[in-house]
Amino acid sequence: MNQRTKKLNVVFCGTPDFSVPTLELLHQHPHINLVGVITMPDRPAGRGQELKSPPVAEYAKLHKLPLYQIENINREEVLLAELETKKIDFILVLAFAQFLGSKVLTMPKLGCFNIHTSILPKYRGAAPIQYALLNGDTTTGVSIQRMVKEMDAGDLVHFHQLKISPTETGGQLYTRLKFQAALSTNTLTELILENNLVFTPQDPSGISFAPTLKKEDGLLNFKDSSIKKIHNQIRALDPWPGTYCFLGKQRMKVFEIEQLQRALKPGETSIEHGHLAIGVIDGTIRLSSVQLEGKKICTDTELLNGLKNKGGEIIINP
C-alpha cells in the first residue's frame, strides 16, 4: 500500500558534520515528520575549552527541531517513554557514537536503520572510509541496514556504489560520502513510501572489519612497505590522523611523495639534488611535501635548505 497520503514519523540520531546533510534531507522532506533529533552533549573545545555543540545539535537548534542531547540513549527512561508516544515509523542512525539497546531497536514500527559508509558486509566498524583507501580499493559506497544488536550486521535494504579515484584522500572521499548518505536516505524514504522495502541478509563470507584508527597508525614504515602501500597510507589518513616519520628525533608529517629513479635500500636515506629520498621495498620515493614539528608545511627542498647549515647526518626513522 502506498503511504504517500501520510507523513512518516522519524527520529534521527547523529553527531558530527557528516550527519548534517542527512538531517537536512529529513527536515526538508515533504513526507517526513521529524519528531526528534538525538545527539551527544556539548563538549569543551578549542584553546579556551568552551562548551561547543555537535554540528547536528547546532542544525537542530537553528531550525527549532525537537532536540535531545544525551550520553546514553538506553538509560534515558523519560526520553524513551516520550518517544513511545510519538508512534515512530523508523529511527535513522548516522555517526551517532552510541549503541542502541533492544528497547530502542524494537520501538519503531519499521525498525531502526543505520547508514554505513561501505558496501556491507565489507568494513564493519568505525573507519570504513580509511580502510577502503588503505587497501587500495577502487570502489566503495553507502549501505543502509536494519539494525540488530550485533554491530553493522543487519539486513541490507539499500546500497549505492561509488568509484574511488587513485589519488583521492580520506577527506575528499568523506565529503562525497557525506552527501551520498543524504541521497541514499531519500531512496530509503521512497522505498518505504512505496512499500517496496526488501531485506537482504549480509553474506557472512564477505565480512571484514575497519576498527577505530589511532594516531600511531600514521607512522610510516619505509623498510617494510611498498611505494603503493605508502601512497595509500598517506591519502587514507589525510586529514586524520595524518602520516609521519622522524627526522632524527623530530616528528615530521608527510603529505606527498613521488617515485624516483634512484637505487636505495629499504630505509636508506639520500639528500642528493635537493630531494629527501628514502628507499622502500620496491623502489625509492621522495618525501616531496613535509612539515617538521613546530614548522610550516614545505617542500623537501625548502626543508633541506633550512637544515643544511645545522650540520649532522639526516636520518629518517632511526
C-alpha positions as CSV (number, residue, x, y, z in Angstrom):
1,M,0.0,0.0,0.0
2,N,1.3,3.4,-1.0
3,Q,1.9,5.6,2.1
4,R,2.1,9.0,0.4
5,T,-1.1,10.1,1.9
6,K,0.6,10.4,5.3
7,K,3.9,11.7,6.8
8,L,6.3,9.2,8.3
9,N,7.2,9.9,11.9
10,V,11.1,9.8,12.1
11,V,13.7,10.1,14.8
12,F,17.3,10.9,13.7
13,C,20.4,10.0,15.7
14,G,23.7,11.6,14.7
15,T,26.5,13.8,15.9
16,P,29.3,15.2,13.6
17,D,29.1,17.4,10.5
18,F,29.0,14.2,8.4
19,S,25.4,13.7,9.7
20,V,24.1,17.1,8.8
21,P,23.2,16.7,5.1
22,T,21.1,13.7,6.0
23,L,19.4,15.5,8.8
24,E,18.7,18.4,6.5
25,L,17.2,15.9,3.9
26,L,14.9,14.5,6.6
27,H,14.0,18.0,7.8
28,Q,13.1,19.2,4.3
29,H,11.4,16.1,3.0
30,P,7.7,16.6,2.3
31,H,6.7,13.2,3.6
32,I,8.8,13.2,6.8
33,N,7.7,14.4,10.2
34,L,10.9,14.8,12.2
35,V,9.7,14.1,15.7
36,G,13.1,14.0,17.4
37,V,16.8,14.7,16.9
38,I,19.1,12.9,19.3
39,T,22.8,13.7,19.6
40,M,25.7,13.8,22.1
41,P,26.0,16.5,24.8
42,D,28.1,19.7,24.3
43,R,31.8,19.2,24.8
44,P,34.7,21.5,25.7
45,A,36.6,22.5,22.6
46,G,39.4,24.8,21.4
47,R,42.1,26.5,23.4
48,G,39.6,28.1,25.7
49,Q,37.8,24.8,26.3
50,E,34.5,26.4,26.0
51,L,31.4,24.2,25.6
52,K,30.6,23.5,21.9
53,S,27.5,21.8,20.5
54,P,27.9,19.0,18.0
55,P,27.1,20.0,14.4
56,V,23.8,18.1,14.5
57,A,22.7,19.9,17.6
58,E,23.6,23.3,16.0
59,Y,21.5,22.5,13.0
60,A,18.6,21.3,15.2
61,K,18.7,24.5,17.3
62,L,18.9,26.8,14.3
63,H,15.8,25.2,12.8
64,K,14.0,24.7,16.1
65,L,13.8,20.9,15.8
66,P,12.9,18.8,18.9
67,L,16.5,18.1,20.2
68,Y,17.7,15.7,22.9
69,Q,21.4,15.8,23.9
70,I,22.3,12.7,25.9
71,E,25.2,10.5,26.9
72,N,23.4,7.1,26.6
73,I,20.0,6.8,24.9
74,N,19.4,3.4,26.6
75,R,19.5,4.9,30.1
76,E,17.1,7.8,29.4
77,E,13.8,6.3,30.7
78,V,11.9,9.6,30.5
79,L,13.0,10.2,26.9
80,L,12.2,6.6,25.8
81,A,8.7,6.9,27.4
82,E,8.2,10.2,25.5
83,L,9.3,8.6,22.2
84,E,6.9,5.7,22.7
85,T,4.0,8.2,22.5
86,K,5.2,9.5,19.1
87,K,4.3,6.4,17.1
88,I,7.6,6.4,15.3
89,D,7.8,4.8,11.9
90,F,11.6,4.5,11.8
91,I,14.7,5.7,13.5
92,L,17.7,6.6,11.3
93,V,21.2,6.5,12.7
94,L,24.3,8.0,11.1
95,A,27.6,8.5,13.0
96,F,25.8,8.7,16.4
97,A,28.6,7.3,18.6
98,Q,26.1,5.3,20.8
99,F,24.8,1.8,20.5
100,L,21.1,1.2,20.6
101,G,19.7,-1.4,23.0
102,S,16.8,-3.8,22.5
103,K,14.2,-1.4,23.7
104,V,15.1,1.3,21.2
105,L,15.7,-1.2,18.3
106,T,12.1,-2.6,18.7
107,M,10.4,0.7,19.3
108,P,9.7,2.0,15.7
109,K,7.1,0.3,13.5
110,L,9.6,-0.4,10.7
111,G,12.7,-0.7,12.9
112,C,16.0,1.3,13.2
113,F,18.2,1.9,10.1
114,N,21.9,2.7,10.1
115,I,23.8,4.3,7.3
116,H,27.3,2.9,6.8
117,T,30.0,4.1,4.5
118,S,31.0,0.9,2.9
119,I,29.2,-1.9,1.0
120,L,28.4,-4.2,3.8
121,P,29.5,-6.7,5.0
122,K,32.8,-5.2,4.0
123,Y,34.5,-2.9,6.6
124,R,32.1,-3.2,9.5
125,G,33.3,-0.8,12.2
126,A,34.3,2.8,12.8
127,A,36.7,3.6,9.9
128,P,35.4,2.1,6.6
129,I,36.4,5.2,4.6
130,Q,40.0,5.0,5.6
131,Y,40.3,1.2,5.3
132,A,39.0,1.3,1.7
133,L,41.8,3.7,0.8
134,L,44.5,1.9,2.9
135,N,43.7,-1.3,1.0
136,G,43.7,0.4,-2.4
137,D,40.1,-0.3,-3.2
138,T,38.7,1.1,-6.4
139,T,35.1,1.2,-5.2
140,T,33.2,1.8,-2.0
141,G,29.7,3.1,-1.2
142,V,26.9,3.7,1.2
143,S,24.8,0.9,2.8
144,I,21.6,1.1,4.7
145,Q,20.9,-1.8,7.1
146,R,18.1,-2.5,9.5
147,M,19.9,-2.5,12.9
148,V,20.3,-5.5,15.1
149,K,22.3,-5.9,18.4
150,E,25.5,-7.0,16.5
151,M,27.4,-4.0,15.0
152,D,26.7,-3.4,11.3
153,A,25.2,-6.9,10.9
154,G,21.6,-6.2,10.0
155,D,19.8,-7.0,6.7
156,L,20.6,-4.6,3.9
157,V,17.7,-2.5,2.5
158,H,19.8,-0.3,0.1
159,F,23.3,0.3,-1.1
160,H,24.9,2.7,-3.6
161,Q,28.3,2.1,-5.1
162,L,30.9,4.8,-5.8
163,K,34.2,4.7,-7.7
164,I,37.3,5.8,-5.9
165,S,39.9,8.0,-7.6
166,P,43.5,6.7,-7.4
167,T,44.6,9.9,-5.7
168,E,41.5,10.5,-3.6
169,T,42.2,11.3,0.0
170,G,40.2,10.3,3.1
171,G,38.9,13.9,3.4
172,Q,37.8,14.0,-0.2
173,L,36.0,10.7,0.0
174,Y,34.5,11.7,3.3
175,T,32.9,14.7,1.7
176,R,31.5,12.7,-1.2
177,L,30.0,10.0,1.0
178,K,28.6,12.6,3.4
179,F,26.3,13.8,0.6
180,Q,25.7,10.3,-0.8
181,A,24.4,9.4,2.6
182,A,21.7,12.0,2.3
183,L,20.8,10.9,-1.3
184,S,20.6,7.3,0.0
185,T,18.3,8.5,2.8
186,N,16.0,9.9,0.1
187,T,16.0,6.5,-1.6
188,L,15.2,4.7,1.7
189,T,12.3,7.1,2.2
190,E,11.0,6.4,-1.3
191,L,11.2,2.6,-0.7
192,I,9.2,3.0,2.5
193,L,6.6,5.2,0.9
194,E,6.1,2.8,-1.9
195,N,6.1,-0.2,0.4
196,N,9.0,-1.6,-1.5
197,L,11.5,-2.4,1.3
198,V,13.4,-5.7,0.7
199,F,15.5,-7.1,3.4
200,T,18.6,-8.9,2.2
201,P,20.8,-10.8,4.7
202,Q,24.5,-10.0,4.6
203,D,26.8,-12.6,3.1
204,P,28.9,-13.9,6.1
205,S,31.7,-15.0,3.8
206,G,32.4,-11.3,2.9
207,I,32.7,-9.9,6.4
208,S,35.7,-7.7,7.1
209,F,36.4,-5.1,9.7
210,A,37.6,-1.5,10.0
211,P,38.4,-0.8,13.6
212,T,39.0,2.7,15.1
213,L,42.2,4.3,14.0
214,K,44.9,5.6,16.4
215,K,47.5,8.3,15.9
216,E,50.1,5.6,15.8
217,D,48.6,4.1,12.7
218,G,50.1,7.1,10.8
219,L,53.7,6.0,11.3
220,L,55.4,5.3,8.0
221,N,57.5,2.1,7.9
222,F,59.7,2.5,4.9
223,K,61.8,-0.6,5.5
224,D,58.8,-2.9,5.1
225,S,56.4,-1.0,2.8
226,S,56.0,-0.7,-0.9
227,I,55.5,2.5,-2.8
228,K,51.8,1.7,-3.2
229,K,51.4,1.0,0.4
230,I,53.0,4.3,1.5
231,H,50.9,6.2,-1.1
232,N,47.7,4.6,0.1
233,Q,48.6,5.2,3.8
234,I,49.2,8.9,3.1
235,R,46.0,9.5,1.3
236,A,43.8,7.3,3.5
237,L,44.9,9.1,6.7
238,D,44.6,12.6,5.3
239,P,43.4,14.7,7.2
240,W,43.4,12.5,10.4
241,P,45.4,11.1,11.9
242,G,47.9,12.0,9.2
243,T,51.1,10.2,8.4
244,Y,54.6,10.9,9.8
245,C,58.1,9.7,10.3
246,F,61.0,11.0,12.3
247,L,63.8,13.2,11.1
248,G,66.4,12.5,13.8
249,K,64.3,12.9,16.9
250,Q,61.8,15.3,15.5
251,R,58.4,14.2,14.2
252,M,57.9,15.1,10.6
253,K,54.5,14.9,8.9
254,V,54.4,13.6,5.3
255,F,51.8,14.9,2.9
256,E,53.0,13.9,-0.6
257,I,55.5,11.5,-2.1
258,E,57.0,11.0,-5.6
259,Q,58.7,8.0,-7.1
260,L,62.3,8.5,-8.0
261,Q,64.5,6.5,-10.4
262,R,67.2,6.0,-7.9
263,A,68.6,2.9,-6.2
264,L,68.3,3.0,-2.4
265,K,68.0,0.1,0.0
266,P,64.7,-0.1,2.1
267,G,65.1,2.5,4.8
268,E,68.2,4.1,3.3
269,T,68.2,7.9,3.0
270,S,69.6,10.3,0.4
271,I,69.6,14.1,0.1
272,E,71.0,14.4,-3.4
273,H,69.7,17.1,-5.8
274,G,67.7,18.8,-3.1
275,H,65.4,15.8,-2.6
276,L,64.7,14.0,0.6
277,A,64.7,10.4,-0.8
278,I,64.3,7.1,1.0
279,G,64.3,3.5,-0.2
280,V,61.3,1.2,0.2
281,I,61.0,-2.5,-0.7
282,D,60.2,-1.9,-4.4
283,G,62.0,1.4,-5.2
284,T,62.8,4.8,-4.0
285,I,60.5,7.7,-3.0
286,R,60.9,11.4,-2.5
287,L,59.1,13.0,0.5
288,S,58.1,16.0,-1.5
289,S,55.7,17.7,0.9
290,V,56.5,17.6,4.6
291,Q,56.1,19.5,7.9
292,L,58.7,19.4,10.7
293,E,57.1,19.7,14.2
294,G,56.7,23.4,15.0
295,K,57.2,24.5,11.4
296,K,55.1,25.2,8.3
297,I,54.3,22.8,5.5
298,C,57.1,23.0,2.9
299,T,58.8,21.0,0.1
300,D,61.7,18.7,0.9
301,T,64.0,21.1,-0.9
302,E,62.9,24.0,1.4
303,L,63.3,21.8,4.4
304,L,66.8,20.7,3.4
305,N,67.9,24.3,2.7
306,G,66.8,25.3,6.2
307,L,68.8,22.4,7.7
308,K,72.0,22.4,5.7
309,N,73.8,24.9,7.9
310,K,73.0,23.0,11.1
311,G,75.3,20.0,10.2
312,G,74.8,16.4,11.3
313,E,73.5,13.4,9.4
314,I,69.9,13.4,8.3
315,I,68.4,10.1,9.4
316,I,64.8,9.0,8.8
317,N,63.2,6.7,11.4
318,P,66.4,5.8,13.2
